[in-house]
């Protein structure tokens, strides 16, 4: 586990999940691939917490590397599970996950990729959320709709230390520290609209699903990238 911001601890679980410690308990952002319950337990122990202290689990989208251990975490704790409305059917096992946007470049192979994509173990959300409707979400958290990587992808803005945006797979930070779409995404009207939407918010820091954290000046970098989108 790595502490990337005050009270924010990164877990490597096939994607980057985050334990966010607070006065009202701990929030887990994304749950990694299946079988990562021990990793989450060890992270909680490292910050002097247990599953009894886990108050909420917020999921950015329905791919197996972000939702995969949600059912195990739900069984191990009383934390409420928040899942994006547009990906809730995937969480419940009612439909398969959608392929990342990059796969559309491969024509007929894209449909094969979808059939071969692992499906997360089904889990019943405690609440389904979207930007204008997030029942029961802790008061210092806000849902931001960022569809494109999946139909229901959301990001989460935490009102702390100037704002911390948990981006999931809606963007990527390059080695130079600039924002990009990332290797699994491509330019589509929906995806780029989500990047522009993120640039409308003000936040000091940003945490990503598969790239390093930006500790300061994060929203300015999103605005700079948004100006290149046309």
C-alpha positions in Angstrom: 0.0 0.0 0.0 1.2 3.5 -0.8 0.0 6.8 0.8 -0.5 9.2 -2.1 -2.3 12.1 -0.4 -3.1 12.8 3.3 -5.6 10.2 4.3 -5.6 8.6 0.8 -3.9 5.2 0.4 -3.5 3.4 -2.9 -3.9 -0.3 -3.2 -2.6 -2.3 -6.2 -5.3 -4.8 -7.1 -5.2 -5.2 -10.9 -6.2 -1.6 -10.9 -5.5 1.1 -8.4 -8.0 1.2 -5.6 -8.0 3.7 -2.8 -8.8 3.6 0.9 -9.9 7.1 2.1 -9.7 7.5 5.8 -12.1 10.0 7.4 -13.8 11.0 10.6 -17.0 9.0 9.7 -15.0 5.9 8.7 -13.3 4.6 5.6 -14.4 4.8 2.0 -13.0 2.3 -0.5 -12.8 3.5 -4.1 -13.0 0.5 -6.5 -12.3 -3.1 -5.4 -9.8 -4.5 -7.9 -10.0 -7.9 -9.6 -11.6 -10.9 -7.8 -9.7 -12.3 -4.9 -8.3 -9.1 -3.4 -10.1 -9.1 -0.1 -6.9 -9.9 1.7 -5.2 -6.9 0.1 -8.0 -4.7 1.2 -7.9 -6.2 4.7 -4.1 -5.7 4.9 -4.5 -2.0 3.8 -7.1 -1.4 6.5 -4.9 -3.0 9.1 -2.0 -0.8 8.0 -4.0 2.4 8.8 -5.3 0.9 12.0 -8.8 0.1 10.7 -10.8 -3.0 10.0 -13.8 -3.9 7.9 -16.0 -2.7 10.7 -14.7 0.8 9.9 -15.5 0.6 6.2 -18.5 2.9 5.7 -18.8 3.0 1.9 -17.6 1.3 -1.2 -17.8 3.5 -4.3 -17.3 1.9 -7.7 -16.4 3.9 -10.8 -17.5 1.3 -13.4 -18.4 -2.3 -14.2 -15.1 -3.8 -15.4 -13.7 -6.8 -13.5 -10.6 -4.9 -12.4 -12.7 -2.4 -10.6 -15.7 -4.3 -9.5 -14.2 -7.8 -9.1 -14.0 -8.0 -5.3 -17.1 -6.0 -4.5 -19.1 -9.1 -3.6 -16.4 -10.3 -1.2 -16.1 -6.8 0.4 -19.9 -6.6 0.8 -19.9 -10.0 2.5 -17.1 -9.0 4.9 -18.5 -5.6 5.9 -21.6 -3.5 6.5 -20.4 -0.9 4.0 -22.9 0.3 1.5 -22.0 -0.4 -2.1 -22.5 2.5 -4.6 -22.5 1.5 -8.3 -23.1 3.7 -11.3 -26.6 3.4 -12.6 -25.5 2.7 -16.2 -23.4 -0.2 -15.0 -25.7 -1.6 -12.4 -26.9 -4.4 -14.7 -23.3 -5.6 -15.1 -22.9 -5.6 -11.3 -26.0 -7.7 -10.9 -24.8 -10.2 -13.6 -27.8 -9.3 -15.8 -25.6 -8.4 -18.8 -21.9 -8.7 -19.7 -19.5 -5.7 -19.4 -18.9 -3.6 -22.4 -15.4 -3.6 -24.1 -13.1 -0.7 -23.6 -13.5 1.9 -26.4 -10.1 1.0 -28.0 -11.5 -2.3 -29.1 -13.8 -0.7 -31.7 -10.7 -0.1 -33.8 -10.4 -3.9 -34.3 -13.7 -4.4 -36.2 -15.1 -7.9 -36.0 -12.5 -8.8 -33.3 -14.3 -6.4 -30.9 -17.3 -8.7 -30.6 -15.0 -11.7 -29.9 -13.2 -9.6 -27.2 -16.6 -8.8 -25.6 -17.5 -12.5 -25.5 -14.1 -13.4 -23.9 -14.2 -10.5 -21.3 -14.3 -11.8 -17.7 -17.5 -11.0 -15.9 -17.3 -9.7 -12.4 -18.9 -11.9 -9.7 -22.5 -10.6 -9.4 -23.4 -8.3 -6.5 -26.4 -6.4 -5.5 -25.7 -2.6 -5.2 -26.7 -0.9 -2.0 -27.5 2.1 -4.2 -27.2 3.0 -7.8 -25.8 6.5 -8.4 -25.6 9.2 -11.1 -24.5 12.8 -11.0 -28.0 14.1 -10.2 -29.1 11.3 -7.9 -26.8 9.7 -5.3 -28.9 8.5 -2.4 -27.0 7.9 0.8 -23.6 8.9 -0.5 -21.4 10.4 2.2 -21.9 14.2 2.4 -18.4 15.0 1.3 -18.5 12.9 -1.8 -20.0 13.9 -5.2 -20.8 11.8 -8.2 -19.6 13.1 -11.6 -21.0 11.4 -14.7 -18.1 10.4 -17.0 -19.5 7.8 -19.5 -17.4 6.6 -22.4 -15.1 4.0 -21.0 -18.3 2.1 -20.0 -21.8 3.4 -20.5 -22.2 4.1 -16.8 -18.7 5.2 -15.8 -18.6 7.8 -13.0 -15.9 9.7 -11.2 -16.1 10.8 -7.6 -15.1 14.2 -6.2 -14.1 14.3 -2.5 -14.5 17.7 -0.8 -11.1 17.6 1.0 -7.8 19.5 0.6 -9.0 21.6 -2.3 -10.8 18.7 -3.9 -9.7 15.2 -4.9 -11.1 13.7 -8.1 -11.2 9.9 -8.3 -11.2 9.5 -12.1 -11.2 5.7 -12.5 -10.6 5.0 -16.2 -12.1 8.2 -17.6 -8.6 9.6 -18.1 -4.9 8.9 -17.8 -1.9 10.9 -16.7 1.3 10.6 -18.8 4.9 10.5 -17.6 5.1 14.2 -18.3 2.2 14.8 -16.0 -0.3 15.8 -18.7 -3.8 14.3 -19.2 -4.6 11.9 -22.0 -7.3 9.5 -22.9 -5.2 6.5 -22.0 -4.3 3.3 -23.9 -7.7 1.6 -23.5 -9.8 4.6 -24.7 -10.2 6.5 -27.9 -11.7 9.7 -29.2 -15.5 9.4 -29.3 -18.0 12.2 -28.8 -19.2 10.6 -25.5 -15.8 10.0 -24.1 -14.4 13.5 -25.0 -17.6 15.1 -23.6 -16.8 13.4 -20.3 -13.2 14.8 -20.3 -14.7 18.3 -21.0 -17.1 17.8 -18.1 -14.3 16.9 -15.7 -12.5 20.1 -16.7 -15.5 22.1 -15.5 -14.8 21.2 -11.9 -12.1 22.6 -9.6 -9.9 20.1 -7.7 -6.4 20.1 -6.5 -5.6 16.4 -6.9 -6.6 13.5 -9.1 -6.4 9.7 -8.5 -6.5 7.4 -11.5 -7.4 3.7 -12.1 -4.1 2.9 -13.9 -1.7 5.8 -13.6 -0.1 7.9 -11.0 -1.7 10.5 -8.8 -1.5 14.2 -9.5 -1.0 15.9 -6.1 -1.6 19.5 -7.1 -2.9 21.6 -9.9 -4.9 18.7 -11.3 -8.0 20.5 -12.6 -5.8 22.9 -14.5 -4.2 20.0 -16.4 -7.7 18.7 -17.3 -8.7 22.1 -18.6 -5.5 22.3 -20.6 -6.2 18.9 -22.2 -9.9 19.8 -22.8 -8.8 22.8 -25.0 -7.1 20.3 -27.4 -10.3 18.4 -28.0 -11.9 20.9 -30.3 
